[in-house]
Amino acid sequence: MKILKYPTLLLLVLCLFSCSSDDDGETSQLNSEVIGIWDLIEVNVSSPQDIDNDGNSSTNLMDELDCVMGALLIDGDLVWTLEQSIVRITTITGGQFVAECGGSNNFTGTWNANETSVSFRGDNAPSPFQIVNGRLVDQIGEDLPGIQSFVYELRQ
């Protein structure tokens, strides 16, 4: 029972081996304020379009197409699910485009969030969404016929 002669030394050795870190010194805190159902409220393009021919142009395709929808579920079990319309944009002429819906995409995976962004992991996971004024923004940054951004708002 020589071990009992040096209880302080034994305690120190046990602490050294039991207190190892697997996060390489980084501390991460989960932003639980992003948990909930987020509705797509904007699909922004680089220049205003009048796709529905009502005389009003908009950079938000949701003002122009009734078929665009999206919902993002971020749950407390660190799982996300995204269902979003597929929007196809085709060049016509003279800076004008036609856009139409073509079904929807469904994806799922795991998530993590801090104060400024939400990161997604999984097959076909989107790039991190930025948290801007209480909204989630997927900043794509493409000019037409691409998309500038998708914006989600927390469902009340």
N, C-alpha and C positions, 0 to 999 in steps of 0.2 A: 504494500500500500504506500509506496513512495510518492505516488501521484498526490495523495492528500497532504503531503508535506508542503506543496507549493500550489495551493488553491488559486492564488492570484495569477500565477503564471498560466495555469490551466485555463482559467477564465479568459485571459488575454488571447491565448492561442485560439480558443473556440470562437471568440468574437472576430478575429481576423479572418477565419475561414467562413463564418456564417454571414458576414456583412459585405459580401462581394456585390458589385454592381454590374448589371447587364445592359445598362443604357449609356455606356461610355461617358458618364459624367453629365449627360443631358437630363434635365428634368422637364417632363411634359405634363401639362395639366389639360384635362379634357374639358372643352367648352360645352357643357350640357345644355346651354341656351339654344343650340341648333336642333335639339330633339323636337320632332313634330312632323306635320305634313306641310310641305311647301308647294304652292301652286305656281305654275308658270304664268307670268303676267306680261312679259315682253319678249319678243323675238326681234331684235334690232338689226337693221341693215344699214349700209353706209350712206345711202341717199334715199330721199322720200319717193315712194311709189304709190300709184293709185291702181292697185291690182283688181279691186272690186268695181272700178269705173263709177264711183259715186261722186266724183269731182273733188274728193279730199285725199290728198297724198299724206302718207305717214312713213316714218322710218321703223315703226313697230308693226310687224306683219300681223300681229294679233288684231290690229285695227282693220286689216284688209282681208283676212281669211277667217271664216267662222270655224273651220275645221281644226285649227291649231289648239292643242291642249298639252298639258304636262303636269305631272305630280311627282314629287320627290318625298319619299318617306325616310326619315332619319330616326331610327328607334334607339331606345335606351340599352339594347343589347349589342350596340355597335354594328348593326346591320343597316344598310341602305338599300332602297329599291327605287328605281327610276322608270317611269313610263312617260314617253314623250313622242309627240307626232313627228313623223318624218316630213320635212318640208323640202320640196324640190323647187329650185329656182333656175329658170332658163332665160338666157339673154334673148331679147327680141331684136330691137334696133334702137338707135338714138338714145342710149342710156336707160331704156325701159326694159323691164323684165316681167316674166310671168311666173307666178308661184302657185303651187298646189300641194295638197297633202297626199301622202302615199303610204298610209298605214302608220304603225307606231313601233317604237323600239322599247324593249323591256330589259333592264339590266339590274343586277344586284351584286352586293359584295359587302365589305366592311369599311368603316369610316373612322376618322379621327379629326378633331377640330381644336383650334386654338382661338385666340381672340380675333384673328384677322382672316382665317381661311378654314375651309373644310376640305380634307383630303379623302379621296376614295381609292379603294383597292378592290380588284376583282376583274373578271373578263370584261373588256370594253368599258372600263371605268373612265369617267370623264376626268379632265384635268382638274386641279383644285379650284373650288369656287371661292371667290373673295367675299368677305362679309362687308357690305357697304350700306351704311344707314339702315341696318336691320333687315337687309335683303341679301340673298345669295346671288352672286353674279358669276356666270361662266363666260369669261372674256375670251372669245375666239379671235377677234381682231381681223377678220377677212373682209375685203371689199366685195361688193356684189360681183358675181352671183353667190358669194359666200355670206356668212352670218357674222355680224359684229359681236353680239352677245345674247345670252339667254339670261333672263332675270326672274328669280323666284321670290315669292312673299309667303311668310308663315301664315297658314290658315288659322283664322280666329274661331 
